[in-house]
Amino acid sequence: MNGKRREERGPDTIRLLPWTGPEDKPCYVLGDGNGYVSRMADDIESIQLDMAGDLLGHAAGLLADRKVTGAEIHFLASRLTESLREIKRVAESRGARLGAAELDPDRNRP
């Protein structure tokens, strides 16, 4: 493993993953952020953020249309709710990792 890469991510930490398991329970990975699952999680988070941006653009267009139906608004609200749930999980995961980095005294050394 590349020593520099490990220093960028720090020691092993628990990471909330951007997907859930059975019964909608949270999934976690323990590692230094360089493993296959961590890289896959990074990719999925990126996709989720991009999709949320696309959905917001679609929502703005749909809400500007005065002829939109109740069914279309319901569908939009459902997709926005799903997206918000995903983005909240990304924010929680990233916030936890930032907090862990601040607690690691070796991480802030030159």
MOPAC internal coordinates of N, CA, C and O (Angstrom, degrees):
PM7 1SCF
backbone

  N    0.0000 0     0.00 0     0.00 0    0    0    0
  C    1.4456 1     0.00 0     0.00 0    1    0    0
  C    1.5238 1   108.97 1     0.00 0    2    1    0
  O    1.2310 1   120.55 1   -36.77 1    3    2    1
  N    1.2891 1   116.55 1   143.23 1    3    2    1
  C    1.4577 1   123.14 1   179.39 1    5    3    2
  C    1.5235 1   109.02 1   -71.37 1    6    5    3
  O    1.2310 1   119.48 1   -61.08 1    7    6    5
  N    1.3221 1   118.60 1   118.92 1    7    6    5
  C    1.4598 1   123.30 1  -178.29 1    9    7    6
  C    1.5110 1   112.71 1   -59.37 1   10    9    7
  O    1.2310 1   120.05 1   141.45 1   11   10    9
  N    1.3262 1   117.52 1   -38.55 1   11   10    9
  C    1.4621 1   120.32 1  -179.50 1   13   11   10
  C    1.5188 1   110.78 1   -63.82 1   14   13   11
  O    1.2310 1   119.85 1   137.77 1   15   14   13
  N    1.3086 1   117.90 1   -42.23 1   15   14   13
  C    1.4645 1   121.67 1   179.88 1   17   15   14
  C    1.5263 1   109.96 1   -60.40 1   18   17   15
  O    1.2310 1   120.14 1   137.91 1   19   18   17
  N    1.3165 1   117.34 1   -42.09 1   19   18   17
  C    1.4686 1   120.91 1   179.78 1   21   19   18
  C    1.5182 1   110.67 1   -63.37 1   22   21   19
  O    1.2310 1   119.76 1   141.83 1   23   22   21
  N    1.3226 1   118.06 1   -38.17 1   23   22   21
  C    1.4637 1   120.87 1   178.51 1   25   23   22
  C    1.5209 1   111.42 1   -65.35 1   26   25   23
  O    1.2310 1   120.17 1   146.27 1   27   26   25
  N    1.3239 1   117.28 1   -33.73 1   27   26   25
  C    1.4587 1   120.22 1   179.97 1   29   27   26
  C    1.5214 1   110.85 1   -65.45 1   30   29   27
  O    1.2310 1   119.87 1   142.03 1   31   30   29
  N    1.3029 1   117.85 1   -37.97 1   31   30   29
  C    1.4560 1   121.99 1  -176.30 1   33   31   30
  C    1.5216 1   112.55 1   -94.74 1   34   33   31
  O    1.2310 1   119.90 1   154.53 1   35   34   33
  N    1.3139 1   117.80 1   -25.47 1   35   34   33
  C    1.4508 1   120.44 1   178.11 1   37   35   34
  C    1.5144 1   112.79 1    90.75 1   38   37   35
  O    1.2310 1   121.15 1     8.67 1   39   38   37
  N    1.3401 1   115.41 1  -171.33 1   39   38   37
  C    1.4575 1   121.27 1  -176.56 1   41   39   38
  C    1.5326 1   110.94 1   -73.31 1   42   41   39
  O    1.2310 1   121.44 1    -4.20 1   43   42   41
  N    1.3201 1   114.85 1   175.80 1   43   42   41
  C    1.4585 1   119.88 1   179.46 1   45   43   42
  C    1.5230 1   111.19 1   -57.19 1   46   45   43
  O    1.2310 1   121.15 1   -47.87 1   47   46   45
  N    1.3149 1   115.40 1   132.13 1   47   46   45
  C    1.4595 1   122.56 1   176.29 1   49   47   46
  C    1.5223 1   108.31 1  -137.87 1   50   49   47
  O    1.2310 1   121.22 1   -16.45 1   51   50   49
  N    1.3219 1   115.28 1   163.55 1   51   50   49
  C    1.4531 1   121.21 1   175.24 1   53   51   50
  C    1.5199 1   107.21 1   -91.97 1   54   53   51
  O    1.2310 1   120.87 1   -50.51 1   55   54   53
  N    1.3219 1   115.94 1   129.49 1   55   54   53
  C    1.4642 1   121.17 1  -178.52 1   57   55   54
  C    1.5226 1   110.01 1  -119.97 1   58   57   55
  O    1.2310 1   120.97 1   -49.68 1   59   58   57
  N    1.3226 1   115.76 1   130.32 1   59   58   57
  C    1.4493 1   121.61 1   171.58 1   61   59   58
  C    1.5212 1   108.29 1   -72.84 1   62   61   59
  O    1.2310 1   120.61 1   -53.23 1   63   62   61
  N    1.3202 1   116.45 1   126.77 1   63   62   61
  C    1.4620 1   120.86 1  -177.68 1   65   63   62
  C    1.5282 1   110.73 1   -88.24 1   66   65   63
  O    1.2310 1   120.28 1   -23.89 1   67   66   65
  N    1.3328 1   117.08 1   156.11 1   67   66   65
  C    1.4634 1   120.43 1  -175.99 1   69   67   66
  C    1.5291 1   114.31 1   -81.85 1   70   69   67
  O    1.2310 1   120.18 1  -155.43 1   71   70   69
  N    1.3173 1   117.26 1    24.57 1   71   70   69
  C    1.4520 1   121.88 1   175.55 1   73   71   70
  C    1.5147 1   107.58 1  -142.56 1   74   73   71
  O    1.2310 1   120.99 1   -13.85 1   75   74   73
  N    1.3242 1   115.71 1   166.15 1   75   74   73
  C    1.4553 1   120.40 1   179.87 1   77   75   74
  C    1.5165 1   109.81 1  -115.60 1   78   77   75
  O    1.2310 1   121.77 1   -15.48 1   79   78   77
  N    1.3124 1   114.22 1   164.52 1   79   78   77
  C    1.4504 1   121.07 1   178.42 1   81   79   78
  C    1.5144 1   110.96 1  -101.19 1   82   81   79
  O    1.2310 1   121.11 1    19.93 1   83   82   81
  N    1.3305 1   115.48 1  -160.07 1   83   82   81
  C    1.4651 1   119.86 1   178.63 1   85   83   82
  C    1.5295 1   111.19 1   -55.69 1   86   85   83
  O    1.2310 1   121.09 1   -35.23 1   87   86   85
  N    1.3067 1   115.53 1   144.77 1   87   86   85
  C    1.4623 1   122.75 1   179.99 1   89   87   86
  C    1.5223 1   112.18 1    59.87 1   90   89   87
  O    1.2310 1   120.66 1  -153.48 1   91   90   89
  N    1.3229 1   116.35 1    26.52 1   91   90   89
  C    1.4702 1   123.21 1   177.00 1   93   91   90
  C    1.5355 1   112.86 1    60.37 1   94   93   91
  O    1.2310 1   120.73 1  -151.06 1   95   94   93
  N    1.3395 1   116.21 1    28.94 1   95   94   93
  C    1.4675 1   120.61 1   179.25 1   97   95   94
  C    1.5246 1   109.85 1   -83.52 1   98   97   95
  O    1.2310 1   119.91 1   -32.96 1   99   98   97
  N    1.3444 1   117.78 1   147.04 1   99   98   97
  C    1.4660 1   120.52 1  -178.98 1  101   99   98
  C    1.5265 1   112.01 1   -64.34 1  102  101   99
  O    1.2310 1   121.17 1   -29.44 1  103  102  101
  N    1.3187 1   115.37 1   150.56 1  103  102  101
  C    1.4638 1   122.81 1   175.85 1  105  103  102
  C    1.5243 1   108.29 1  -114.64 1  106  105  103
  O    1.2310 1   120.81 1   -34.76 1  107  106  105
  N    1.3120 1   116.05 1   145.24 1  107  106  105
  C    1.4538 1   122.18 1  -178.80 1  109  107  106
  C    1.5245 1   109.83 1  -132.74 1  110  109  107
  O    1.2310 1   121.36 1   -21.34 1  111  110  109
  N    1.3355 1   115.00 1   158.66 1  111  110  109
  C    1.4530 1   120.99 1   171.19 1  113  111  110
  C    1.5243 1   106.84 1  -132.54 1  114  113  111
  O    1.2310 1   121.02 1   -37.41 1  115  114  113
  N    1.3172 1   115.65 1   142.59 1  115  114  113
  C    1.4588 1   122.09 1   175.76 1  117  115  114
  C    1.5178 1   107.41 1  -106.03 1  118  117  115
  O    1.2310 1   120.43 1   -54.67 1  119  118  117
  N    1.3175 1   116.78 1   125.33 1  119  118  117
  C    1.4552 1   119.66 1   179.13 1  121  119  118
  C    1.5060 1   111.76 1   174.93 1  122  121  119
  O    1.2310 1   121.62 1     7.05 1  123  122  121
  N    1.3274 1   114.51 1  -172.95 1  123  122  121
  C    1.4594 1   120.19 1  -178.09 1  125  123  122
  C    1.5206 1   112.27 1   -97.09 1  126  125  123
  O    1.2310 1   120.20 1  -175.39 1  127  126  125
  N    1.3325 1   117.22 1     4.61 1  127  126  125
  C    1.4623 1   121.03 1   178.44 1  129  127  126
  C    1.5136 1   114.32 1    91.33 1  130  129  127
  O    1.2310 1   120.01 1  -177.98 1  131  130  129
  N    1.3263 1   117.59 1     2.02 1  131  130  129
  C    1.4593 1   121.05 1  -177.26 1  133  131  130
  C    1.5219 1   113.67 1  -104.39 1  134  133  131
  O    1.2310 1   119.88 1   173.17 1  135  134  133
  N    1.3197 1   117.83 1    -6.83 1  135  134  133
  C    1.4555 1   121.21 1  -174.64 1  137  135  134
  C    1.5171 1   113.68 1   -78.72 1  138  137  135
  O    1.2310 1   121.65 1    -6.94 1  139  138  137
  N    1.3147 1   114.45 1   173.06 1  139  138  137
  C    1.4546 1   122.37 1  -178.13 1  141  139  138
  C    1.5326 1   111.76 1   -57.85 1  142  141  139
  O    1.2310 1   120.26 1   132.92 1  143  142  141
  N    1.3417 1   117.10 1   -47.08 1  143  142  141
  C    1.4656 1   120.58 1  -177.59 1  145  143  142
  C    1.5240 1   110.44 1   -65.16 1  146  145  143
  O    1.2310 1   119.89 1   140.26 1  147  146  145
  N    1.3184 1   117.81 1   -39.74 1  147  146  145
  C    1.4685 1   120.70 1   178.35 1  149  147  146
  C    1.5255 1   111.42 1   -64.56 1  150  149  147
  O    1.2310 1   120.34 1   138.81 1  151  150  149
  N    1.3212 1   116.95 1   -41.19 1  151  150  149
  C    1.4695 1   119.99 1   178.14 1  153  151  150
  C    1.5181 1   111.11 1   -66.90 1  154  153  151
  O    1.2310 1   120.25 1   141.37 1  155  154  153
  N    1.3385 1   117.13 1   -38.63 1  155  154  153
  C    1.4526 1   120.67 1   176.77 1  157  155  154
  C    1.5352 1   109.96 1   -64.19 1  158  157  155
  O    1.2310 1   120.54 1   138.78 1  159  158  157
  N    1.3221 1   116.56 1   -41.22 1  159  158  157
  C    1.4696 1   120.45 1   177.90 1  161  159  158
  C    1.5271 1   110.90 1   -62.56 1  162  161  159
  O    1.2310 1   120.25 1   139.00 1  163  162  161
  N    1.3339 1   117.12 1   -41.00 1  163  162  161
  C    1.4731 1   120.58 1   176.69 1  165  163  162
  C    1.5302 1   110.49 1   -58.64 1  166  165  163
  O    1.2310 1   120.65 1   135.19 1  167  166  165
  N    1.3252 1   116.36 1   -44.81 1  167  166  165
  C    1.4625 1   121.04 1  -179.88 1  169  167  166
  C    1.5293 1   111.45 1   -63.78 1  170  169  167
  O    1.2310 1   120.41 1   136.24 1  171  170  169
  N    1.3204 1   116.81 1   -43.76 1  171  170  169
  C    1.4618 1   120.48 1  -179.15 1  173  171  170
  C    1.5242 1   110.63 1   -66.83 1  174  173  171
  O    1.2310 1   120.09 1   139.08 1  175  174  173
  N    1.3362 1   117.43 1   -40.92 1  175  174  173
  C    1.4681 1   119.84 1   176.12 1  177  175  174
  C    1.5221 1   110.80 1   -58.43 1  178  177  175
  O    1.2310 1   120.42 1   137.47 1  179  178  177
  N    1.3036 1   116.81 1   -42.53 1  179  178  177
  C    1.4576 1   121.07 1   179.51 1  181  179  178
  C    1.5312 1   110.86 1   -61.94 1  182  181  179
  O    1.2310 1   120.69 1   136.68 1  183  182  181
  N    1.3216 1   116.28 1   -43.32 1  183  182  181
  C    1.4600 1   121.14 1   178.07 1  185  183  182
  C    1.5271 1   110.20 1   -63.43 1  186  185  183
  O    1.2310 1   120.52 1   135.83 1  187  186  185
  N    1.3299 1   116.61 1   -44.17 1  187  186  185
  C    1.4595 1   120.11 1  -179.92 1  189  187  186
  C    1.5317 1   111.54 1   -61.93 1  190  189  187
  O    1.2310 1   120.32 1   138.91 1  191  190  189
  N    1.3146 1   116.98 1   -41.09 1  191  190  189
  C    1.4690 1   120.16 1   178.57 1  193  191  190
  C    1.5289 1   110.89 1   -65.74 1  194  193  191
  O    1.2310 1   120.21 1   137.77 1  195  194  193
  N    1.3226 1   117.21 1   -42.23 1  195  194  193
  C    1.4683 1   120.83 1   177.83 1  197  195  194
  C    1.5311 1   110.96 1   -62.88 1  198  197  195
  O    1.2310 1   120.82 1   136.60 1  199  198  197
  N    1.3198 1   116.04 1   -43.40 1  199  198  197
  C    1.4609 1   119.88 1  -179.77 1  201  199  198
  C    1.5279 1   111.26 1   -65.20 1  202  201  199
  O    1.2310 1   120.00 1   143.40 1  203  202  201
  N    1.3206 1   117.61 1   -36.60 1  203  202  201
  C    1.4680 1   120.74 1   177.61 1  205  203  202
  C    1.5237 1   110.04 1   -63.27 1  206  205  203
  O    1.2310 1   120.25 1   138.86 1  207  206  205
  N    1.3129 1   117.13 1   -41.14 1  207  206  205
  C    1.4630 1   120.60 1   177.34 1  209  207  206
  C    1.5201 1   111.67 1   -63.05 1  210  209  207
  O    1.2310 1   120.61 1   136.71 1  211  210  209
  N    1.3233 1   116.43 1   -43.29 1  211  210  209
  C    1.4675 1   120.59 1   177.22 1  213  211  210
  C    1.5314 1   110.91 1   -62.48 1  214  213  211
  O    1.2310 1   120.57 1   138.32 1  215  214  213
  N    1.3119 1   116.52 1   -41.68 1  215  214  213
  C    1.4608 1   121.32 1  -179.42 1  217  215  214
  C    1.5270 1   110.98 1   -65.03 1  218  217  215
  O    1.2310 1   120.28 1   140.47 1  219  218  217
  N    1.3125 1   117.08 1   -39.53 1  219  218  217
  C    1.4688 1   119.84 1   176.87 1  221  219  218
  C    1.5252 1   111.20 1   -61.91 1  222  221  219
  O    1.2310 1   120.57 1   139.31 1  223  222  221
  N    1.3113 1   116.52 1   -40.69 1  223  222  221
  C    1.4632 1   120.19 1   176.73 1  225  223  222
  C    1.5137 1   111.61 1   -62.64 1  226  225  223
  O    1.2310 1   120.79 1   137.40 1  227  226  225
  N    1.3288 1   116.10 1   -42.60 1  227  226  225
  C    1.4578 1   120.96 1   178.02 1  229  227  226
  C    1.5302 1   110.16 1   -64.34 1  230  229  227
  O    1.2310 1   120.34 1   138.27 1  231  230  229
  N    1.3194 1   116.95 1   -41.73 1  231  230  229
  C    1.4665 1   121.18 1  -179.84 1  233  231  230
  C    1.5228 1   110.90 1   -61.30 1  234  233  231
  O    1.2310 1   120.22 1   136.38 1  235  234  233
  N    1.3147 1   117.18 1   -43.62 1  235  234  233
  C    1.4637 1   120.54 1  -179.93 1  237  235  234
  C    1.5213 1   110.46 1   -60.11 1  238  237  235
  O    1.2310 1   120.22 1   136.47 1  239  238  237
  N    1.3186 1   117.18 1   -43.53 1  239  238  237
  C    1.4593 1   120.79 1   178.95 1  241  239  238
  C    1.5120 1   112.40 1   -65.88 1  242  241  239
  O    1.2310 1   120.93 1   137.53 1  243  242  241
  N    1.3332 1   115.83 1   -42.47 1  243  242  241
  C    1.4652 1   119.73 1  -178.91 1  245  243  242
  C    1.5271 1   110.88 1   -66.87 1  246  245  243
  O    1.2310 1   119.92 1   138.29 1  247  246  245
  N    1.3087 1   117.75 1   -41.71 1  247  246  245
  C    1.4631 1   120.91 1  -179.01 1  249  247  246
  C    1.5270 1   112.62 1   -70.07 1  250  249  247
  O    1.2310 1   120.32 1   156.60 1  251  250  249
  N    1.3166 1   116.99 1   -23.40 1  251  250  249
  C    1.4590 1   120.44 1   177.61 1  253  251  250
  C    1.5284 1   111.23 1   -76.93 1  254  253  251
  O    1.2310 1   120.24 1   161.89 1  255  254  253
  N    1.3219 1   117.14 1   -18.11 1  255  254  253
  C    1.4667 1   122.33 1  -179.46 1  257  255  254
  C    1.5267 1   109.10 1   -82.94 1  258  257  255
  O    1.2310 1   120.46 1   -65.53 1  259  258  257
  N    1.3126 1   116.73 1   114.47 1  259  258  257
  C    1.4667 1   121.55 1  -178.18 1  261  259  258
  C    1.5345 1   112.96 1   -72.39 1  262  261  259
  O    1.2310 1   120.04 1   169.70 1  263  262  261
  N    1.3297 1   117.52 1   -10.30 1  263  262  261
  C    1.4581 1   121.18 1  -178.44 1  265  263  262
  C    1.5225 1   112.51 1   -99.67 1  266  265  263
  O    1.2310 1   120.14 1  -168.58 1  267  266  265
  N    1.3151 1   117.33 1    11.42 1  267  266  265
  C    1.4557 1   121.52 1  -177.95 1  269  267  266
  C    1.5349 1   109.54 1   -66.95 1  270  269  267
  O    1.2310 1   120.85 1   -37.43 1  271  270  269
  N    1.3172 1   115.99 1   142.57 1  271  270  269
  C    1.4688 1   120.82 1  -177.53 1  273  271  270
  C    1.5343 1   110.82 1   -91.49 1  274  273  271
  O    1.2310 1   121.31 1   -16.65 1  275  274  273
  N    1.3006 1   115.10 1   163.35 1  275  274  273
  C    1.4632 1   120.91 1   176.04 1  277  275  274
  C    1.5173 1   111.85 1   -60.39 1  278  277  275
  O    1.2310 1   120.67 1   142.37 1  279  278  277
  N    1.3205 1   116.32 1   -37.63 1  279  278  277
  C    1.4702 1   120.49 1   179.18 1  281  279  278
  C    1.5283 1   110.56 1   -64.61 1  282  281  279
  O    1.2310 1   120.57 1   141.15 1  283  282  281
  N    1.3319 1   116.51 1   -38.85 1  283  282  281
  C    1.4716 1   119.92 1   178.47 1  285  283  282
  C    1.5282 1   110.86 1   -67.13 1  286  285  283
  O    1.2310 1   120.62 1   139.75 1  287  286  285
  N    1.3235 1   116.42 1   -40.25 1  287  286  285
  C    1.4743 1   120.21 1   177.68 1  289  287  286
  C    1.5311 1   109.88 1   -65.17 1  290  289  287
  O    1.2310 1   120.32 1   138.67 1  291  290  289
  N    1.3227 1   116.99 1   -41.33 1  291  290  289
  C    1.4670 1   120.61 1   178.29 1  293  291  290
  C    1.5292 1   110.77 1   -61.63 1  294  293  291
  O    1.2310 1   120.64 1   135.17 1  295  294  293
  N    1.3163 1   116.38 1   -44.83 1  295  294  293
  C    1.4625 1   120.72 1   178.71 1  297  295  294
  C    1.5320 1   110.30 1   -61.50 1  298  297  295
  O    1.2310 1   120.77 1   135.27 1  299  298  297
  N    1.3292 1   116.13 1   -44.73 1  299  298  297
  C    1.4614 1   120.42 1   178.50 1  301  299  298
  C    1.5270 1   110.96 1   -61.01 1  302  301  299
  O    1.2310 1   120.35 1   134.68 1  303  302  301
  N    1.3276 1   116.93 1   -45.32 1  303  302  301
  C    1.4676 1   120.34 1   179.76 1  305  303  302
  C    1.5277 1   111.22 1   -61.41 1  306  305  303
  O    1.2310 1   120.49 1   141.71 1  307  306  305
  N    1.3228 1   116.68 1   -38.29 1  307  306  305
  C    1.4724 1   120.38 1   178.03 1  309  307  306
  C    1.5233 1   111.06 1   -63.69 1  310  309  307
  O    1.2310 1   120.26 1   134.02 1  311  310  309
  N    1.3384 1   117.10 1   -45.98 1  311  310  309
  C    1.4720 1   120.55 1   179.88 1  313  311  310
  C    1.5337 1   110.91 1   -66.48 1  314  313  311
  O    1.2310 1   120.24 1   140.42 1  315  314  313
  N    1.3373 1   117.14 1   -39.58 1  315  314  313
  C    1.4682 1   120.19 1   178.43 1  317  315  314
  C    1.5294 1   110.69 1   -63.98 1  318  317  315
  O    1.2310 1   120.45 1   141.59 1  319  318  317
  N    1.3248 1   116.74 1   -38.41 1  319  318  317
  C    1.4646 1   120.78 1   178.05 1  321  319  318
  C    1.5186 1   110.79 1   -63.79 1  322  321  319
  O    1.2310 1   120.31 1   134.83 1  323  322  321
  N    1.3214 1   117.01 1   -45.17 1  323  322  321
  C    1.4701 1   120.74 1   177.41 1  325  323  322
  C    1.5210 1   110.75 1   -60.10 1  326  325  323
  O    1.2310 1   120.82 1   134.75 1  327  326  325
  N    1.3109 1   116.04 1   -45.25 1  327  326  325
  C    1.4564 1   120.66 1  -178.42 1  329  327  326
  C    1.5276 1   111.22 1   -64.93 1  330  329  327
  O    1.2310 1   120.67 1   136.70 1  331  330  329
  N    1.3265 1   116.33 1   -43.30 1  331  330  329
  C    1.4641 1   120.05 1   179.42 1  333  331  330
  C    1.5306 1   110.96 1   -62.04 1  334  333  331
  O    1.2310 1   120.24 1   141.22 1  335  334  333
  N    1.3248 1   117.15 1   -38.78 1  335  334  333
  C    1.4680 1   121.22 1   177.47 1  337  335  334
  C    1.5334 1   110.05 1   -61.57 1  338  337  335
  O    1.2310 1   120.32 1   136.55 1  339  338  337
  N    1.3347 1   116.99 1   -43.45 1  339  338  337
  C    1.4659 1   121.19 1   179.53 1  341  339  338
  C    1.5229 1   111.21 1   -65.31 1  342  341  339
  O    1.2310 1   120.52 1   134.79 1  343  342  341
  N    1.3240 1   116.62 1   -45.21 1  343  342  341
  C    1.4624 1   120.85 1  -177.34 1  345  343  342
  C    1.5241 1   110.56 1   -68.37 1  346  345  343
  O    1.2310 1   120.08 1   145.40 1  347  346  345
  N    1.3180 1   117.45 1   -34.60 1  347  346  345
  C    1.4741 1   120.91 1   175.65 1  349  347  346
  C    1.5275 1   109.59 1   -61.89 1  350  349  347
  O    1.2310 1   120.30 1   137.76 1  351  350  349
  N    1.3306 1   117.04 1   -42.24 1  351  350  349
  C    1.4692 1   120.96 1   179.01 1  353  351  350
  C    1.5314 1   110.27 1   -64.13 1  354  353  351
  O    1.2310 1   120.03 1   139.29 1  355  354  353
  N    1.3316 1   117.54 1   -40.71 1  355  354  353
  C    1.4693 1   121.12 1   177.09 1  357  355  354
  C    1.5253 1   109.79 1   -61.19 1  358  357  355
  O    1.2310 1   120.60 1   134.29 1  359  358  357
  N    1.3299 1   116.46 1   -45.71 1  359  358  357
  C    1.4657 1   120.32 1  -179.30 1  361  359  358
  C    1.5328 1   111.30 1   -63.41 1  362  361  359
  O    1.2310 1   120.14 1   137.72 1  363  362  361
  N    1.3168 1   117.35 1   -42.28 1  363  362  361
  C    1.4637 1   120.67 1   177.94 1  365  363  362
  C    1.5234 1   110.97 1   -62.21 1  366  365  363
  O    1.2310 1   120.72 1   136.57 1  367  366  365
  N    1.3266 1   116.24 1   -43.43 1  367  366  365
  C    1.4595 1   120.79 1  -179.43 1  369  367  366
  C    1.5292 1   110.66 1   -63.62 1  370  369  367
  O    1.2310 1   120.83 1   132.13 1  371  370  369
  N    1.3171 1   116.02 1   -47.87 1  371  370  369
  C    1.4669 1   119.72 1  -178.64 1  373  371  370
  C    1.5211 1   111.19 1   -67.73 1  374  373  371
  O    1.2310 1   120.22 1   141.65 1  375  374  373
  N    1.3149 1   117.18 1   -38.35 1  375  374  373
  C    1.4613 1   120.17 1   177.61 1  377  375  374
  C    1.5196 1   112.18 1   -63.22 1  378  377  375
  O    1.2310 1   120.57 1   139.24 1  379  378  377
  N    1.3134 1   116.51 1   -40.76 1  379  378  377
  C    1.4656 1   120.75 1   178.35 1  381  379  378
  C    1.5226 1   110.57 1   -64.28 1  382  381  379
  O    1.2310 1   120.76 1   140.30 1  383  382  381
  N    1.3381 1   116.16 1   -39.70 1  383  382  381
  C    1.4690 1   118.99 1   179.86 1  385  383  382
  C    1.5213 1   111.14 1   -69.77 1  386  385  383
  O    1.2310 1   120.05 1   145.11 1  387  386  385
  N    1.3205 1   117.52 1   -34.89 1  387  386  385
  C    1.4700 1   119.95 1   175.61 1  389  387  386
  C    1.5152 1   110.68 1   -65.11 1  390  389  387
  O    1.2310 1   120.68 1   137.83 1  391  390  389
  N    1.3325 1   116.31 1   -42.17 1  391  390  389
  C    1.4604 1   120.70 1   178.22 1  393  391  390
  C    1.5138 1   111.78 1   -62.88 1  394  393  391
  O    1.2310 1   120.43 1   140.08 1  395  394  393
  N    1.3311 1   116.78 1   -39.92 1  395  394  393
  C    1.4610 1   120.53 1   178.60 1  397  395  394
  C    1.5241 1   110.67 1   -65.59 1  398  397  395
  O    1.2310 1   120.29 1   143.67 1  399  398  397
  N    1.3227 1   117.06 1   -36.33 1  399  398  397
  C    1.4638 1   120.60 1   179.51 1  401  399  398
  C    1.5247 1   110.45 1   -67.19 1  402  401  399
  O    1.2310 1   120.31 1   143.22 1  403  402  401
  N    1.3186 1   117.02 1   -36.78 1  403  402  401
  C    1.4682 1   120.20 1   179.70 1  405  403  402
  C    1.5209 1   111.30 1   -69.63 1  406  405  403
  O    1.2310 1   119.73 1   151.77 1  407  406  405
  N    1.3298 1   118.11 1   -28.23 1  407  406  405
  C    1.4581 1   122.08 1  -179.54 1  409  407  406
  C    1.5204 1   112.77 1   -81.49 1  410  409  407
  O    1.2310 1   119.94 1   164.76 1  411  410  409
  N    1.3272 1   117.72 1   -15.24 1  411  410  409
  C    1.4596 1   122.52 1  -177.37 1  413  411  410
  C    1.5249 1   109.03 1   -86.22 1  414  413  411
  O    1.2310 1   119.08 1   -72.71 1  415  414  413
  N    1.3368 1   119.37 1   107.29 1  415  414  413
  C    1.4658 1   121.13 1  -176.97 1  417  415  414
  C    1.5309 1   112.87 1   -64.75 1  418  417  415
  O    1.2310 1   119.89 1   150.60 1  419  418  417
  N    1.3360 1   117.82 1   -29.40 1  419  418  417
  C    1.4629 1   120.61 1  -179.95 1  421  419  418
  C    1.5234 1   112.30 1   -73.17 1  422  421  419
  O    1.2310 1   120.28 1   156.21 1  423  422  421
  N    1.3058 1   117.07 1   -23.79 1  423  422  421
  C    1.4558 1   121.85 1  -176.22 1  425  423  422
  C    1.5238 1   111.84 1   -68.47 1  426  425  423
  O    1.2310 1   119.44 1   148.69 1  427  426  425
  N    1.3042 1   118.67 1   -31.31 1  427  426  425
  C    1.4645 1   122.41 1  -174.94 1  429  427  426
  C    1.5309 1   113.38 1   -95.65 1  430  429  427
  O    1.2310 1   120.74 1  -175.06 1  431  430  429
  N    1.3210 1   116.20 1     4.94 1  431  430  429
  C    1.4679 1   119.06 1   179.37 1  433  431  430
  C    1.5150 1   110.78 1   -81.21 1  434  433  431
  O    1.2310 1   120.12 1   -34.51 1  435  434  433
  N    1.3226 1   117.38 1   145.49 1  435  434  433
  C    1.4804 1   120.31 1   177.86 1  437  435  434
  C    1.5043 1   112.35 1   -69.31 1  438  437  435
  O    1.2310 1   120.10 1   180.00 1  439  438  437

